[in-house]
Amino acid sequence: MSSDDKAVLEGGPEELAGRIVPIETPGSDLKIPFRNGYEHFRATSRHADTAEGELAVYEWWERTESPA
């Protein structure tokens, strides 16, 4: 997996583990399952230097709940 296949998440719940995540389509929104719902992240134009190389930064923009 190359650094083009990963992103770093910014914002959202502090308890959200794994701030470096795989991405399927660069630039597409990410939907991360978390506590009976989903945290949504959008791509930014920024990049961050990480232990895994330079990665695209995705920032949190909303949470949706899963139906009960």
C-alpha positions in Angstrom: 0.0 0.0 0.0 1.5 3.3 -1.0 1.0 6.7 0.7 -1.5 7.5 -2.1 -3.7 4.8 -0.5 -3.8 6.3 3.0 -4.9 9.5 4.6 -4.5 11.2 8.0 -7.7 12.2 9.8 -8.1 15.6 11.5 -10.8 16.5 14.0 -13.8 14.4 15.1 -14.0 12.5 18.4 -10.7 12.3 20.4 -11.5 8.6 21.1 -11.4 7.7 17.4 -8.5 5.3 17.1 -6.4 5.0 14.0 -5.8 8.5 12.6 -4.1 7.0 9.5 -6.6 5.1 7.4 -6.7 3.4 4.0 -8.6 5.2 1.2 -10.0 3.6 -1.9 -10.5 6.7 -4.1 -8.3 9.7 -3.3 -10.4 12.8 -2.9 -13.6 11.0 -2.0 -15.3 11.5 1.3 -14.6 8.9 4.0 -17.2 7.3 6.3 -15.6 5.8 9.4 -17.8 3.5 11.6 -17.7 4.7 15.3 -20.0 4.1 18.2 -23.3 3.2 16.5 -22.8 5.7 13.8 -20.3 7.1 11.3 -17.8 10.0 11.4 -17.6 11.7 8.0 -14.3 13.2 6.7 -13.7 15.3 3.6 -10.4 15.7 1.7 -8.5 19.0 2.0 -5.8 20.4 -0.2 -3.3 19.9 2.6 -0.8 17.1 3.3 0.9 16.1 6.5 4.3 14.5 7.1 3.8 11.3 9.1 5.8 8.2 10.0 4.2 6.6 6.9 5.3 9.4 4.6 3.4 12.5 3.3 -0.3 11.8 3.4 -3.4 13.7 2.4 -5.3 15.3 5.2 -9.0 14.7 5.6 -11.0 16.8 8.1 -14.1 15.9 10.0 -17.3 17.5 9.0 -20.2 15.6 10.4 -21.5 12.5 12.3 -24.5 10.4 11.4 -26.2 7.9 13.6 -27.1 4.3 12.6 -30.7 3.5 12.8 -31.6 1.5 15.9 
